[in-house]
């Protein structure tokens, strides 16, 4: 009974009282009728079946059934049902239904099938479904498939119905005569004014073409939206640098506190990364500690001018005896230190989370910058078993003083040609390449090996004949970045490359003389893996130790072979120098084993030392302001500090003094100690072992295993200074770097030749009377011996030659004294007054151990 109001009730009763009839055998198609009926099949539209298809089926819509198909079904809409099909349904549409087909629809089908629909099926299958059963088949398809009416069925839709909606369709209003509201993703109805269920083929074709264009635009629009770049953000101001609590630019009198436990824990100790002494209760301790445990305590910083404060970095107390740190604090700002304005997060006073351990720095940016002269850190909570202790750094930018008209328009600083910033591994390579391209005639970049993670150890050579050793020209090296988090030396060497290149091109007389008379090697990063770790954290958050070690966890300054112990044991037994050498000491056998803990960076540097006859070197570190010289290891093994000089102690003291006195930061009489040692009373130089013993240092190894004299320069209290401090650090160290390189020409130099052939004699031993340390000649027979001014008796001897001795005088001018030798070959008969040296087993043993060390290094 089409159109009867009792039809829905009768259909509902049929559903409740009995199961649906079994599917009938497929019958020949009749005009206007679909082939086959049945529940759960994918067929055409059954006529008045009255059965609601189950979920997942794909059937045609029953004629005038009035039942809403369930979600996921694919049925036609009932005639004048007035029911909105549910989301996701895909109802079949009869031929010429007036529905706009999507791309891939057969011509003049009048239906909106998705891609993959059978030709002229008249049904809208869902995306990804299978094709309908073959013509005349009664076999049901798989669950979720969709089949339309048979080809050419031409089943008209009921009057007033719309085609089934699909997920990919657009949102339109209801069709003419329908009471259903607009539903998103519904199909496009027939054009107004056209008879329901009929549409001329040309009209449908135009609509289909128009709809295809719209859909194509939608797809393009999605792609454009996905790839559309974000709108450019407003230019942000650069982050404010630290005020300088760690780098000592903030003086002690600029720090105040509400209270303190004792003077060693006063406000002047509340500096980021400050280190304590070895003993509890030291006069110089590792932070500020309040005298009382309440929330009224504070640490105050006086910036001495209006400042826009942006953030605070905190740590706990540095101590090996107690655990103390602050877990939360507030921040206040004042212009006069009386009226205080708190930092607010909206309407409430901000409470900042602080530390969870004593060493890891924690940065808190203020919700909004505060302008003032004074800043207070007000602890609110702290480690339960500890007390109120912290170390801090404050970030802030100076604000022009309104009372000073010149401060509003300060003169522009002079433009520097040097690249003052922190360079990671890639940027370092680019800078070295750029300098080499600017000065190709005097520079060469080469690699000496790789780090644990495969980063190359690059060296910049600067000489008038790069890549070639010139007879009589000494070789010098600077090494930086042994500890990856001590970054200032790295940046200084990169700036030194730029400086030497550009000043040489300008014709600066001092630089030209230095480059033409010295072969300079600059290794800016011995531990690139550690540097990358510290670089990712940044200047204020790298802490005191993050990045110090290699990727394998090795401290390179303790990783070289211990040659001191073997030498001192031989000296105690009076075996030096007759039975045990005082120089070129072979590497111990245990150091060459396959299971020896030797970093690839260490192996690379040892091989580098063997390849070039270095005379003088400096190892650039950070964290203090002092220059140390060998020995670094105390002679009494159980002592942590002991004065342990070398036989060339006078020369080393002079070399250290040259660097320290030319550095304004070190030489300043007003500077305060970085941590707990006051080196100003020693002239800012100290014997390494007298500071703290270090076994396996590169300084000691270089002195005992090669001809090279090496010192350690601690460049700054701050291991990782902010980029804004790099120009000042360059000015502090520029003269020292140049002056120290010039010391390679101090002493004597010469060539040891064969008297018959005039050829240079390699590995000849040069001994100075009164100094129990010898040097050897290079492969061309030339040598350099650093000496202080004075007169010396110098002896040259070589295997198979008669020894020769002559006096040599060293003057105060920084010009080497020529002191060459011509040795005669030893005859078969010994002549009186001449000494005939025997074979040199120490040299052979040294070469054997080095070969083993290199072999195991290649095997790793």
GIKA-V660239 format. One record per pair of residues at least 6 apart in sequence whose ideal C-beta (glycine too) atoms are under 7 Angstrom apart, sorted by the first residue. I is the first residue (numbers start at 0). J is the second residue. D is the distance in whole Angstrom. If there is no record, write none. Layout:
I;J;D
I;J;D
This chain:
0;6;5
1;63;4
2;63;7
6;63;7
6;65;6
7;65;5
10;49;4
10;64;6
10;66;6
13;49;5
14;50;7
14;51;6
19;38;4
19;50;5
22;36;7
22;37;3
22;40;6
22;137;6
23;36;6
24;137;7
25;34;6
25;35;5
25;135;5
25;136;7
25;137;4
28;34;5
28;149;6
28;152;7
31;153;7
31;154;6
32;46;7
33;42;6
33;43;2
33;44;5
33;45;7
33;59;6
33;148;5
33;149;7
33;152;6
33;154;6
34;42;7
34;43;6
34;135;6
34;149;5
35;42;5
35;137;5
36;42;6
36;45;4
36;48;6
38;50;6
38;52;6
39;53;6
39;56;5
39;139;6
40;58;7
40;139;4
41;57;4
41;58;7
41;131;5
41;132;6
41;139;6
41;140;4
41;144;5
41;145;6
41;146;3
42;58;6
42;59;6
42;146;6
43;59;5
43;148;3
43;149;6
43;152;6
43;154;6
44;59;3
44;60;6
44;61;7
44;62;7
44;75;5
44;91;6
44;148;6
44;154;6
45;59;7
45;61;6
46;62;5
47;61;6
47;62;5
47;63;7
47;64;7
48;61;5
49;61;6
49;64;6
51;66;5
51;68;7
51;69;7
52;58;5
52;68;6
52;72;5
52;74;6
54;69;5
54;70;7
54;71;5
54;72;7
55;71;5
55;142;5
55;143;5
56;72;6
57;72;7
57;73;4
57;124;7
57;144;6
57;145;4
57;146;6
58;72;7
58;73;7
58;74;5
59;74;6
59;75;5
59;91;5
59;148;6
60;74;4
60;75;3
60;76;5
60;77;6
60;90;5
60;91;7
61;77;7
62;78;6
62;157;6
63;77;5
63;78;4
63;157;6
64;77;5
65;77;5
65;80;5
67;82;5
67;85;7
68;74;4
68;84;7
68;88;6
70;85;5
70;86;7
70;87;5
70;88;7
71;87;6
72;88;6
73;88;7
73;89;4
73;90;6
73;91;7
73;122;7
73;124;7
73;125;7
73;145;4
73;163;7
74;88;7
74;90;5
74;91;7
75;90;5
75;91;5
75;92;7
75;156;6
75;163;7
76;84;6
76;90;5
76;160;4
76;161;6
76;163;7
77;157;6
77;160;7
78;157;2
78;158;6
78;159;6
78;160;6
79;157;6
79;158;6
79;159;4
80;160;7
81;177;7
81;178;4
81;179;6
82;179;7
83;179;4
83;180;7
83;182;6
84;90;6
84;163;6
84;164;6
86;184;7
87;166;6
88;163;5
88;164;6
89;123;5
89;124;6
89;125;5
89;145;6
89;163;5
89;165;6
90;123;7
90;162;6
90;163;3
91;121;6
91;122;4
91;123;7
91;147;5
91;148;6
91;163;7
92;98;5
92;109;7
92;110;4
92;111;7
92;121;6
92;122;7
92;123;6
92;156;6
92;162;4
92;163;7
93;121;6
93;154;4
93;155;5
93;156;5
94;108;6
94;109;5
94;121;5
94;153;5
95;109;4
95;197;6
95;198;5
96;109;5
96;110;7
96;156;5
96;162;6
96;196;6
97;109;7
97;188;7
97;189;3
97;193;6
97;198;4
98;109;6
98;110;6
98;111;5
98;162;4
98;186;5
98;187;7
99;111;6
99;187;4
99;206;5
99;207;6
99;210;4
100;108;6
100;110;6
100;111;5
100;112;7
100;207;5
101;111;5
101;113;7
101;210;7
101;214;6
102;211;5
102;214;7
103;114;5
104;110;7
104;111;7
104;112;6
104;207;7
105;118;5
105;119;5
107;200;5
107;203;6
107;204;7
108;119;5
108;121;6
109;198;6
109;203;5
110;121;5
110;122;7
110;123;6
110;162;7
111;123;5
111;162;6
111;165;7
111;168;7
111;186;6
112;120;6
112;122;7
112;123;5
112;124;6
113;123;7
113;124;6
113;125;7
113;126;5
113;165;7
113;167;7
116;124;5
117;130;5
117;131;6
117;147;7
119;150;5
119;151;7
120;131;6
120;147;3
120;148;7
120;150;7
121;147;5
121;148;5
121;152;6
121;154;7
122;145;6
122;146;7
122;147;3
122;148;6
123;162;6
123;163;5
123;165;6
124;145;3
125;145;6
125;165;7
126;167;7
128;143;6
128;144;5
128;145;5
129;140;6
129;141;6
129;144;4
131;140;7
131;146;2
131;147;6
132;138;6
132;140;6
132;146;6
134;149;6
134;150;7
140;146;6
148;154;5
155;196;5
156;196;5
158;195;5
158;196;6
159;176;4
159;177;6
159;195;6
161;174;5
161;177;6
161;186;6
161;188;5
162;186;5
163;186;7
164;182;6
164;184;5
164;185;4
164;186;6
165;184;7
165;186;7
166;184;6
168;184;5
168;185;6
168;186;5
169;187;7
170;181;7
170;183;4
170;184;6
170;185;6
171;181;7
171;185;6
171;187;5
171;188;6
172;181;5
173;179;5
173;180;7
173;181;6
173;188;7
174;188;3
174;189;6
175;188;7
175;189;7
175;191;6
175;195;7
176;195;6
187;210;7
189;195;7
189;198;6
190;202;7
239;307;7
239;309;5
239;394;5
239;395;5
239;396;4
240;394;7
240;721;5
240;723;4
241;392;5
241;393;7
241;394;6
241;539;6
241;721;6
242;249;5
242;300;7
242;302;6
242;393;5
242;395;6
243;249;5
244;270;4
244;271;6
244;391;6
244;392;5
244;393;7
245;270;6
245;271;4
245;272;5
245;392;6
245;716;7
245;717;5
246;715;7
246;716;6
246;717;4
246;720;6
246;724;6
247;670;7
247;671;6
247;673;7
247;716;5
249;300;7
251;267;4
251;671;6
253;300;7
253;301;4
253;303;7
254;266;4
254;267;5
254;269;6
254;300;6
255;266;5
255;299;4
256;265;7
256;266;4
256;287;6
256;289;7
256;297;7
256;298;5
256;299;7
257;289;6
257;295;7
257;296;5
257;297;5
258;289;5
258;290;3
258;291;6
258;296;6
259;265;5
259;266;7
259;287;6
259;288;6
259;289;7
259;290;6
260;288;5
260;290;5
262;282;7
263;280;7
263;281;6
263;282;5
263;283;6
263;284;4
264;284;5
264;286;7
264;287;6
264;288;4
265;287;7
266;287;5
266;298;6
268;284;6
268;286;6
268;287;5
269;286;6
269;287;3
269;298;5
269;389;6
269;390;6
269;391;6
270;390;6
271;312;6
271;314;6
271;360;7
271;390;5
271;391;6
271;392;4
271;539;7
272;390;7
272;542;7
272;543;5
273;285;6
273;286;7
273;317;7
273;390;6
273;674;6
274;285;6
274;317;6
274;674;4
274;675;7
275;281;6
275;284;5
275;285;3
275;317;5
275;318;6
275;675;7
276;283;6
276;675;4
279;320;4
281;675;6
283;672;7
283;674;7
283;675;4
285;316;5
285;317;3
285;318;5
286;316;4
286;317;6
286;388;5
286;389;6
286;390;5
287;298;6
287;388;7
287;389;6
288;316;6
288;323;7
288;386;6
288;387;7
288;388;4
289;296;4
289;387;4
292;386;6
292;387;6
294;379;5
296;378;6
296;387;5
297;375;4
297;376;6
297;377;5
298;375;7
298;376;5
298;389;7
298;391;6
299;373;6
299;375;5
300;373;7
300;374;5
300;393;5
301;372;7
301;373;6
302;372;6
302;395;6
304;372;7
304;397;6
304;400;6
305;370;6
305;371;7
305;372;6
305;398;4
305;400;6
306;371;7
306;372;7
306;395;4
306;396;7
306;397;6
306;398;6
307;368;5
307;370;5
307;395;6
307;396;5
307;398;5
308;332;6
308;365;7
308;368;6
308;369;5
308;371;7
308;374;5
308;393;6
308;395;4
309;364;6
309;365;6
309;368;5
309;394;5
309;395;6
310;362;6
310;363;6
310;364;4
310;365;6
310;394;4
311;330;6
311;363;5
311;376;6
311;391;6
311;393;6
312;360;5
312;361;7
312;362;5
312;391;7
312;392;4
312;539;5
313;325;6
313;353;5
313;354;6
313;361;6
313;389;5
313;390;7
313;391;5
314;354;6
314;357;7
314;358;6
314;360;5
314;389;7
314;390;4
315;323;6
315;324;3
315;354;5
315;356;7
315;357;3
315;388;6
315;389;6
316;323;4
316;324;7
316;357;6
316;388;4
317;357;7
321;385;7
322;357;6
322;382;6
322;384;7
322;385;5
323;357;7
323;382;6
323;385;4
323;386;5
323;388;4
324;354;4
324;356;7
324;357;5
324;381;7
324;382;5
324;385;7
324;388;6
324;389;7
325;353;5
325;354;6
325;378;4
325;381;5
325;387;6
325;389;5
326;353;5
326;354;7
326;380;5
326;381;6
326;382;6
327;350;5
327;351;7
327;352;6
327;353;6
327;379;5
327;380;4
328;351;6
328;353;6
328;376;5
328;377;6
328;378;5
328;379;6
329;341;6
329;348;6
329;349;7
329;350;6
329;377;4
329;379;6
330;342;4
330;351;7
330;365;7
330;374;7
330;375;7
330;376;6
331;339;4
331;340;6
331;341;5
331;375;5
331;377;6
332;339;7
332;340;5
332;369;4
332;371;4
332;373;7
332;374;5
333;339;5
333;340;7
333;371;5
333;373;5
334;371;5
334;372;5
336;373;5
339;375;7
340;369;7
341;348;5
342;349;5
342;365;5
342;366;7
342;369;6
343;349;6
343;366;7
344;366;5
349;366;6
350;379;6
351;363;4
353;361;6
354;361;5
358;542;6
358;543;7
359;542;6
360;539;6
360;540;5
360;542;5
362;539;6
362;540;6
370;398;6
374;393;6
376;391;6
378;387;5
378;389;7
381;387;5
392;539;6
399;406;4
399;407;5
400;406;5
415;726;7
416;501;6
417;494;5
417;497;5
417;498;7
417;729;7
418;430;6
418;497;7
419;722;7
419;725;4
419;726;5
419;729;7
420;722;5
421;486;7
421;490;7
421;534;7
421;722;6
422;430;6
422;493;6
423;531;7
423;534;5
424;454;6
424;527;5
424;531;6
427;493;7
427;523;6
427;524;7
428;457;7
430;493;6
431;444;5
431;457;6
431;459;6
431;496;7
432;444;7
434;442;6
434;459;7
434;496;5
434;497;6
434;500;5
435;442;5
435;444;5
437;500;5
438;500;4
438;503;6
438;504;7
441;461;6
441;462;6
441;463;6
441;465;6
441;503;6
441;514;6
442;459;6
442;460;7
442;461;6
442;465;6
442;500;7
443;460;4
443;465;4
443;466;5
444;457;6
444;459;6
445;458;6
445;460;7
446;455;4
446;456;6
446;457;6
447;456;5
447;458;6
447;603;5
447;606;7
447;607;4
448;456;5
448;599;6
448;602;7
448;603;3
449;455;6
449;456;7
449;599;6
450;456;7
450;527;5
450;528;5
450;549;7
450;550;7
450;599;6
450;600;6
451;528;6
451;549;5
451;550;4
451;551;5
451;598;7
451;599;6
452;528;5
452;550;5
454;527;4
454;528;6
456;522;7
456;525;6
456;600;7
456;603;6
458;520;5
458;521;7
458;522;5
459;496;5
459;521;5
460;518;7
460;519;7
460;520;5
461;499;5
461;514;6
461;519;4
462;514;7
462;518;4
462;519;6
463;514;6
463;515;4
468;518;7
470;750;7
470;779;5
470;781;5
471;748;7
471;781;6
472;516;7
472;517;7
472;518;6
473;517;6
473;614;4
473;743;5
473;744;7
473;783;5
474;518;5
474;520;7
474;611;5
474;612;6
474;613;5
474;614;6
475;517;6
475;518;7
475;519;5
475;520;7
475;613;7
475;614;7
475;615;5
475;740;6
475;743;5
476;520;4
476;522;7
476;613;5
476;616;5
477;492;6
477;521;5
477;522;7
477;617;6
477;619;7
478;522;5
478;525;6
478;616;7
478;618;5
478;619;7
479;488;3
479;489;5
479;492;5
479;522;7
479;523;5
479;524;7
479;619;4
480;488;6
480;489;5
480;523;6
480;524;4
480;525;5
480;526;5
480;530;6
481;525;5
481;526;6
481;555;5
481;556;6
481;618;6
481;620;7
482;526;7
482;529;7
482;547;5
482;556;7
482;620;6
483;526;4
483;528;7
483;529;2
483;530;4
483;532;6
483;533;5
483;546;4
483;547;6
484;529;6
484;533;4
484;541;5
484;544;7
484;545;6
484;546;4
484;547;5
484;718;5
484;719;6
485;620;5
485;621;3
485;622;6
485;718;5
486;530;6
486;533;7
486;719;5
487;621;5
487;714;5
487;715;5
487;720;6
487;728;6
488;619;3
488;620;7
488;621;7
488;714;6
489;523;5
489;524;5
489;530;7
490;725;6
491;619;7
491;729;7
491;732;6
491;736;7
492;521;5
492;523;4
493;523;6
494;729;5
495;521;7
495;736;6
496;521;6
499;510;6
499;514;6
502;510;4
503;510;5
503;511;6
503;514;5
513;740;6
513;741;7
517;740;7
517;743;6
519;740;7
520;611;7
524;530;6
525;555;6
525;600;6
525;604;7
526;549;6
526;555;6
526;600;6
528;549;6
528;550;4
529;546;4
529;547;6
529;548;6
529;549;6
530;546;6
532;545;6
532;546;4
533;541;4
533;545;6
533;546;3
533;719;6
536;545;6
538;719;5
538;720;7
538;721;5
541;719;5
547;554;7
548;554;6
549;555;7
549;598;5
549;600;6
551;598;6
553;596;7
553;598;4
555;598;6
555;600;6
555;601;6
556;693;6
556;696;6
556;697;6
557;693;6
557;694;6
557;695;5
558;597;7
558;598;5
558;601;5
558;695;6
559;601;6
559;695;5
559;696;6
559;697;5
559;700;4
560;586;5
560;587;6
560;590;4
560;695;7
560;700;6
561;694;5
561;695;5
562;584;5
562;699;7
562;700;6
562;703;4
562;704;6
563;630;6
563;632;5
563;699;6
565;584;6
565;587;7
566;584;6
566;703;6
567;634;6
569;575;5
569;579;4
575;581;5
575;771;7
576;771;7
580;841;4
581;771;5
581;772;5
581;773;6
582;703;7
582;772;6
582;773;5
582;774;6
583;704;7
583;775;6
583;841;6
583;842;7
583;845;6
584;703;5
584;704;6
585;841;6
585;844;4
585;845;4
585;848;5
586;848;4
586;849;7
586;852;6
588;848;7
589;595;6
590;597;7
590;852;7
591;848;5
591;851;4
591;852;5
591;855;6
593;855;5
593;858;7
599;856;7
599;859;7
602;852;7
602;856;4
605;852;7
606;853;6
608;701;7
608;705;5
608;707;7
609;849;6
612;706;6
612;777;4
613;705;7
613;707;4
614;706;6
614;707;6
614;743;5
614;783;4
614;785;7
615;707;7
615;708;5
615;742;6
615;743;4
615;785;7
616;701;6
616;707;5
616;709;4
617;709;7
617;710;5
617;712;5
617;739;6
618;697;6
618;698;6
618;709;6
618;711;5
619;712;5
619;714;6
620;711;6
620;712;7
620;713;5
620;714;7
621;713;6
621;714;5
621;715;5
621;718;4
622;713;6
622;718;5
623;673;5
623;713;4
623;716;7
624;664;6
624;665;5
624;673;6
624;678;7
624;683;7
624;713;6
624;715;7
624;716;6
625;678;4
625;683;5
625;684;7
625;685;6
625;713;5
626;655;4
626;658;5
626;659;5
626;683;7
626;684;5
626;710;6
626;712;5
627;685;6
627;687;4
627;690;6
627;710;7
627;711;5
628;651;4
628;652;7
628;654;7
628;655;5
628;684;7
628;686;6
628;687;6
628;710;5
629;645;5
629;651;6
629;687;6
629;698;5
629;699;5
629;702;5
630;643;4
630;645;6
630;687;6
630;688;5
630;699;6
631;687;4
631;688;6
631;693;4
631;696;4
631;698;5
631;699;5
632;643;7
632;688;6
632;692;6
632;693;6
632;694;5
632;696;7
632;699;6
633;640;7
633;641;4
633;643;5
633;688;4
633;692;4
634;641;6
634;643;5
635;641;5
638;692;7
639;691;6
639;692;6
640;689;6
640;690;7
640;691;6
640;692;7
641;688;5
641;689;7
642;686;5
642;688;7
642;689;4
643;686;6
643;688;4
644;686;6
645;651;6
645;702;6
645;772;7
646;770;5
646;771;5
646;772;4
647;708;7
647;770;6
647;772;6
649;787;5
650;708;7
650;785;5
650;786;7
650;787;6
651;708;7
651;710;7
652;684;7
653;787;6
654;708;7
654;710;6
654;742;6
655;684;4
655;710;5
656;682;6
656;684;6
657;738;6
657;739;6
657;742;6
658;712;6
658;735;5
658;739;5
659;665;5
659;666;7
659;682;7
659;683;4
659;684;5
660;666;6
661;734;5
661;735;4
661;738;5
662;731;6
662;732;6
662;735;5
663;731;5
664;670;7
664;731;5
665;683;4
666;683;7
668;679;7
673;716;4
678;685;6
687;693;6
687;698;7
687;711;7
697;709;7
698;709;5
698;710;7
698;711;6
701;707;5
701;709;4
702;708;6
702;709;7
706;774;4
706;775;6
708;785;6
714;732;6
715;728;6
720;728;6
741;813;6
744;813;6
744;814;6
744;815;5
745;785;6
745;813;6
745;815;7
746;783;7
746;784;5
746;785;4
746;786;4
746;809;6
746;815;6
747;784;5
747;786;6
747;793;7
747;807;5
747;809;6
747;815;6
747;816;5
747;818;4
748;782;7
748;783;5
748;815;4
748;817;7
749;782;6
749;817;6
749;818;4
749;819;4
749;820;7
750;759;6
750;780;5
750;781;5
750;819;5
751;759;7
751;760;5
751;763;4
751;776;5
751;780;5
751;782;7
751;795;5
751;797;7
751;820;5
751;822;6
752;758;6
752;759;6
752;760;7
752;780;6
752;821;5
753;760;6
753;822;7
754;821;4
754;822;6
754;823;5
755;824;7
759;779;4
759;780;2
759;781;7
760;776;6
760;780;5
760;797;5
760;800;7
760;822;6
761;776;6
761;777;7
761;778;5
761;780;6
762;775;5
762;776;6
762;797;7
762;842;6
763;775;7
763;776;4
763;780;7
763;795;6
763;796;7
763;797;4
764;773;5
764;775;6
764;796;5
764;797;7
765;773;6
765;774;5
765;776;7
765;782;5
765;784;6
765;793;6
765;795;6
766;773;5
766;794;5
767;784;7
767;786;7
767;791;5
767;793;6
768;791;6
768;792;4
774;782;6
774;784;5
776;782;4
786;809;5
787;809;7
788;809;5
788;810;6
788;811;5
789;809;6
790;806;6
790;808;5
791;807;5
792;804;6
792;806;6
793;804;7
793;805;6
793;807;5
793;818;6
794;802;6
794;803;7
794;804;4
795;802;7
795;803;5
795;820;4
795;822;6
796;802;4
796;836;5
797;822;6
798;836;6
798;838;6
798;839;5
799;824;6
799;825;6
800;822;4
800;823;7
800;824;6
800;825;6
801;822;6
801;823;5
801;825;6
801;833;5
801;835;7
802;834;5
802;836;7
803;820;5
803;822;6
807;816;6
807;818;4
808;816;6
809;816;5
810;816;7
825;835;5
829;835;6
